[in-house]
Amino acid sequence: MTRTPVRTEQPASARKRGERGPLASLGLHLTLLAASVVAVFPPLWLLATSFKPKTDAFDTSLVKDFTFGNYSHVVRDTDFLSWLQNSLVVVGLTTLIGVFISATTGYAVSRFRFPGMRPLMWMLLLTQMFPVAVLIVPLYNLLAGLGLLNQPIGLVVTYLTVAVPFCAWMMKGYFDGIPVEIDEAGRVDGLSPFGTFWRLVLPLAKPGLAVTAFYTFITGWGEVAYASAFMTGEENLTLAGGLQTFVNQYTSDWGALTAAAVIIAVPAAVVFGLVQRHLVSGLTAGATKS
C-alpha cells in the first residue's frame, strides 16, 4: 500500500519573500481605492457642475436641473471659438517644431562628439531649474524687443524654450538605446547622416516621439502664465488664458468656467488616447542600453 502524503499548512513565517498576507492585501486595496476616489472626484464634480444652472453651481447635490445652457453660452456669447483657433495654431506649431528640434538635438548629442557638446547638455538641463515666474519679465522684454508681443509666434517660441530642453534629454536617452550598427549600415548604403537619421533611426524612435509630441502639446495647451502675460485682448487669448475671463475680481461665472474646462479637456484626452500605448516605453527609454 502506498501511503498518502500528509499536506501541512505552511506557517506565515515561511511565506515567500514579497508575498503579502490577507490584511496587508486588504489594506493595499483599500488605499488604492481611496486614492482612486480622490483622483477621480475633482473631474467628475467639474463635469457635473458644467451641467448645472448658474444658481446651483455651489449646490453639493448632484445635477437636479440638467442643462446645456453653460455650453451654449460659452460657444455663442464669448470669444471661445477665437481662443480655440489661437490655441490650435500655437499648439500645432509648438508640437511640430518642438518634436523636430528635440529629435535632431537628441540624435546629435547621442551619436556625435563635437566641441561644446557637454556645455550644451548642461545648458539644456539648467534651463529646467528656473521657475516660470522668474522668466516672465526677461522673456517679456525679449519678445517686446523683437516685436513678438501679442503674436502667436511669440508664444510658440516661449513654449519651445520650455519643452525642447526636457524632450531633447529624453530623446537622447532613447537614441542611446538604438544600436549604432544601424547608423553604420546606413552609411555603408550611401546615406548621409541626416538620411540615416530620417529613414532608419527615426522610425525606430516612435515611442520617444510620441512622448515628445504629447509633452509639447500639453505644454502649449494648458499653459496659463505666459499666455496671460504675453497676449492681451480677449480675441488674442488662448484657451487657457480665456478661462480667466470667467472668474476674476469683477465676475464669477462658474458654470461657464466648468463648461469651458470640460471642452478644453477633450482634445487633451484624445491626444493621450492616441499616444498612451507609447508612453511607458518612451518614458523609460534610456534605462538600459543595447
Secondary structure as UniProt FT lines:
FT   HELIX           12..14
FT   TURN            17..18
FT   HELIX           22..50
FT   HELIX           54..56
FT   TURN            57..58
FT   HELIX           69..77
FT   HELIX           80..111
FT   TURN            115..116
FT   HELIX           117..126
FT   HELIX           127..129
FT   HELIX           132..146
FT   TURN            149..150
FT   HELIX           152..176
FT   HELIX           180..188
FT   TURN            189..190
FT   HELIX           193..196
FT   HELIX           197..201
FT   HELIX           202..205
FT   HELIX           206..222
FT   HELIX           225..230
FT   HELIX           234..236
FT   HELIX           239..242
FT   HELIX           243..245
FT   HELIX           254..283
FT   TURN            284..286
//
